[in-house]
């Protein structure tokens, strides 16, 4: 698993989390075709001072870009407010839209990242953007079910009650 830490590029954009208990992991997609274009867009948002972003971006080849430590929060849930973002870790997959399938490398990297985060934090829920904000298109249910089943293919998914299916 290749991990590239670019947290130094985004230090102004993140906010310290008050607590790291009862965290939710929220998956998104970037609506772009490359990690570079997504990262560049985040870097220029609101003149480089925006707080919209993700803790992680997973590229098509499975490379994981760390934009913010999981102990930091970013505004990423569009309209649900800072209180919701307070207890979330955001992961975005490089995908243009729902017709752009999740790659096997992204599934593998997602699995490894989830296992790592689960070993470090008490994860309350693993879900996706459209599930928590119905105005968003990220991960329609059919795509989400396929993705999460693949990520947890080696596990009995019924044991993971925290996954929103």
VEXDREN-2710 file (C-alpha; in Angstrom, 1 decimal):
% VEXDREN-2710
k/r/px/py/pz
1/UNK/0.0/0.0/0.0
2/UNK/1.5/3.3/-1.1
3/UNK/0.8/6.3/1.2
4/UNK/1.8/9.9/0.3
5/UNK/1.5/12.4/3.2
6/UNK/0.7/15.9/1.9
7/UNK/-0.7/17.2/5.2
8/UNK/1.8/20.1/5.2
9/UNK/0.0/21.5/2.1
10/UNK/-3.3/21.8/3.9
11/UNK/-2.4/22.8/7.5
12/UNK/-4.5/26.1/7.3
13/UNK/-7.6/24.2/6.2
14/UNK/-8.2/21.7/9.0
15/UNK/-9.7/22.2/12.4
16/UNK/-8.7/20.3/15.5
17/UNK/-11.2/17.7/16.6
18/UNK/-12.5/18.0/20.1
19/UNK/-12.8/14.3/20.5
20/UNK/-11.8/11.2/18.7
21/UNK/-14.4/9.0/20.2
22/UNK/-17.4/7.6/18.3
23/UNK/-16.0/8.4/14.9
24/UNK/-17.9/7.9/11.7
25/UNK/-16.0/7.2/8.4
26/UNK/-17.8/8.8/5.5
27/UNK/-16.9/7.8/1.9
28/UNK/-17.2/10.3/-1.0
29/UNK/-16.0/10.4/-4.5
30/UNK/-13.9/13.3/-5.9
31/UNK/-16.0/14.0/-9.1
32/UNK/-12.6/14.2/-10.9
33/UNK/-10.5/11.8/-12.9
34/UNK/-7.2/12.1/-11.0
35/UNK/-6.1/12.6/-7.5
36/UNK/-4.0/15.6/-8.6
37/UNK/-7.0/17.4/-10.0
38/UNK/-9.0/16.8/-6.8
39/UNK/-6.1/17.9/-4.6
40/UNK/-5.4/21.0/-6.7
41/UNK/-9.1/22.0/-6.6
42/UNK/-9.1/21.6/-2.8
43/UNK/-5.9/23.6/-2.6
44/UNK/-7.4/26.6/-4.5
45/UNK/-10.9/26.4/-3.0
46/UNK/-11.7/29.7/-1.3
47/UNK/-8.3/31.1/-2.2
48/UNK/-6.5/28.3/-0.5
49/UNK/-8.2/29.0/2.8
50/UNK/-11.2/26.7/2.5
51/UNK/-12.1/24.1/5.0
52/UNK/-13.8/21.8/2.5
53/UNK/-11.8/18.6/2.1
54/UNK/-11.0/15.1/3.1
55/UNK/-8.7/13.3/5.4
56/UNK/-7.8/10.8/2.7
57/UNK/-8.0/10.5/-1.1
58/UNK/-7.6/7.1/-2.7
59/UNK/-6.4/7.3/-6.3
60/UNK/-7.3/4.8/-9.0
61/UNK/-4.0/2.9/-8.6
62/UNK/-4.6/2.5/-4.8
63/UNK/-2.3/5.3/-3.7
64/UNK/-3.6/6.8/-0.5
65/UNK/-3.0/10.6/-0.1
66/UNK/-3.2/11.8/3.5
67/UNK/-4.4/15.4/3.4
68/UNK/-5.2/15.6/7.2
69/UNK/-4.5/13.5/10.2
70/UNK/-7.6/11.6/11.4
71/UNK/-7.3/13.8/14.5
72/UNK/-8.3/16.7/12.4
73/UNK/-11.7/17.5/10.9
74/UNK/-12.6/19.0/7.6
75/UNK/-15.9/20.3/6.4
76/UNK/-17.1/17.8/3.9
77/UNK/-20.7/17.0/4.5
78/UNK/-22.2/20.0/2.7
79/UNK/-25.0/21.5/4.7
80/UNK/-25.0/19.2/7.7
81/UNK/-22.8/21.6/9.7
82/UNK/-19.6/21.5/11.7
83/UNK/-21.2/19.5/14.5
84/UNK/-21.6/16.5/12.2
85/UNK/-18.1/16.9/10.7
86/UNK/-16.7/17.0/14.3
87/UNK/-16.9/13.2/14.5
88/UNK/-16.1/12.1/11.0
89/UNK/-13.1/10.9/9.1
90/UNK/-13.6/11.6/5.4
91/UNK/-12.3/9.3/2.6
92/UNK/-12.8/10.2/-1.0
93/UNK/-12.2/7.8/-4.0
94/UNK/-11.0/9.3/-7.3
95/UNK/-14.1/8.8/-9.4
96/UNK/-15.9/11.1/-11.9
97/UNK/-19.4/9.8/-11.2
98/UNK/-21.3/6.6/-10.6
99/UNK/-20.5/5.3/-14.1
100/UNK/-16.8/5.4/-13.3
101/UNK/-16.3/2.1/-11.4
102/UNK/-14.3/1.7/-8.3
103/UNK/-11.0/0.0/-9.2
104/UNK/-9.8/-3.1/-7.5
105/UNK/-6.7/-1.2/-6.3
106/UNK/-9.1/1.3/-4.6
107/UNK/-11.0/-1.5/-3.0
108/UNK/-7.8/-3.0/-1.6
109/UNK/-6.5/0.3/-0.4
110/UNK/-9.9/1.1/1.2
111/UNK/-9.8/-2.2/3.0
112/UNK/-6.3/-1.7/4.4
113/UNK/-7.1/1.9/5.4
114/UNK/-10.3/0.8/7.2
115/UNK/-8.5/-1.9/9.0
116/UNK/-5.8/0.5/10.1
117/UNK/-8.3/3.2/11.3
118/UNK/-10.4/0.5/13.1
119/UNK/-7.3/-0.6/15.0
120/UNK/-6.6/3.0/16.1
121/UNK/-10.0/4.4/16.8
122/UNK/-13.4/3.5/18.1
123/UNK/-15.3/3.6/14.8
124/UNK/-19.1/4.0/15.3
125/UNK/-20.2/3.8/11.7
126/UNK/-18.9/3.4/8.2
127/UNK/-21.1/5.1/5.6
128/UNK/-21.3/7.2/2.5
129/UNK/-22.1/10.8/1.7
130/UNK/-25.5/10.2/0.0
131/UNK/-26.6/8.2/3.0
132/UNK/-26.2/11.1/5.4
133/UNK/-27.2/13.8/3.0
134/UNK/-29.8/12.7/0.5
135/UNK/-29.2/15.8/-1.6
136/UNK/-25.8/14.3/-2.6
137/UNK/-25.1/11.8/-5.3
138/UNK/-22.0/10.3/-3.9
139/UNK/-22.4/6.5/-3.7
140/UNK/-25.9/5.7/-4.7
141/UNK/-27.1/2.6/-2.7
142/UNK/-26.4/0.1/-5.4
143/UNK/-22.8/1.3/-5.9
144/UNK/-22.3/1.5/-2.1
145/UNK/-23.5/-2.0/-1.5
146/UNK/-21.2/-3.4/-4.2
147/UNK/-18.2/-1.4/-3.0
148/UNK/-18.6/-2.3/0.7
149/UNK/-19.2/-6.0/0.0
150/UNK/-16.0/-6.1/-2.1
151/UNK/-14.0/-4.2/0.6
152/UNK/-15.1/-6.7/3.2
153/UNK/-15.2/-9.8/0.9
154/UNK/-12.9/-11.8/3.2
155/UNK/-15.1/-11.0/6.3
156/UNK/-18.6/-11.9/7.4
157/UNK/-20.1/-8.5/6.8
158/UNK/-23.0/-9.3/9.2
159/UNK/-20.3/-9.0/12.0
160/UNK/-19.8/-5.4/11.1
161/UNK/-23.0/-3.8/12.4
162/UNK/-21.3/-0.3/12.1
163/UNK/-21.4/-0.5/8.3
164/UNK/-24.4/1.3/6.8
165/UNK/-25.8/-1.0/4.1
END
